[in-house]
Amino acid sequence: MAKYIVRYGAMRFLGVFTARAKDEYGRDDKVIIRTKRGLEVGDILCEATDEAVKQLSDPAFGSIMRAMSEEDEKQTQHMSGDIRREIDTVRRVISEMDLPMQLVDIEHLFGGERVVVYYLAEARVDFRDLVKALASELQTRIEMRQIGVRDEAKLLADFGDCGKPVCCNTHLSEMPPVSMRMAKLQKATLDPTKISGRCGRLKCCLRYEYDTYEELQRDLPPIGSEIVTGNGRGRVLNHEILAGQLLVRMEDNRNIMIDASEVLTVLKRGSGNPGGSSRRGKRRDKKTGSEDQGDDTPNNQDVSEE
């Protein structure tokens, strides 16, 4: 039986799913799958080859029940039409109970067998009474899921500053840790309004080319190095990493830009601050928050009610 990598759920989970008998599917085919949460709608991405599965970290597993039919599509559209009303219901009940939480979105599983409520909160919330009230109001099983601001953007954001759909809501299945060090190494502006994404945290795209910048920088004399060139001795002041060039202060106090290939020898390697990796660079930035950012969910709670 063939296996496929399928994307599913509001949080765009990825999993390896087994097709029935001789069923075959192509990319972007919509299918009904069975996950540990129940029946869901999924999108076929590719065959689950060994190489493709290696790219997934902790994938889910399940089975593909069938290709999505017209009747399935009508049922999905009907559930989507109920979401606005259900969101209003959840907000009303939260307000009535005066709970310290902010509703972000809700997700209907296929067949209406479960509703997942995504919310923001500063700390743990005792929502046992809320779950019971919602289960009674919506007549289905309720699952509460506390998320962070980056997950909120993944659920709700549309386009980024680049004019393209936000990465977290398209191709990213996991949001990578991003730090100010990455912005500094790539000589991006440090204006928080320019390097922050829709979630208010550092943009995920700062992570994409960071490894390449680090690799290229390793071939350059560190900032502060004493070097010898064809024009005499000098001290490295700065790097133009992609261009492979150095800003050098010569013995006569002239600052010139030279190609890294013009360095004849390095007399003394510098101990400067390449890309903000020194102790000073690891201080908490007052404007943009902590140096490294990961999952900002304070307490991941998952409670359901039949």
Buried (B, 14 or more C-beta within 10 A) or exposed (E): EBBBBBBBBBBBBBBBBBBEEEBEBEEEBBBBBBBEBBBBBBBBBEBBEEEBBEEBEEBBEBBBBEBBEEEBEEBBEEBEEBBEEBBEBBEEBBEEEEBEBEBBBBBBBBBBEBBBBBBBBEEEBEBEEBBEBBBEBBEBBBBBBBBBBBBBBBBBBEEBBEEEEBBBBEEBBEBBEBBBBBBBBBBBEBEBEEBBBBBEBBBBBBBBBBEEBBEBBEEBBBBBBBBBBEBEBBBBBBBBBEEEBBBBBBEEEEEEEBEBEBBEEBEEEBEBBBBBBEEEBBEEBEEBBBBEBEEBBEEEBEBBBE
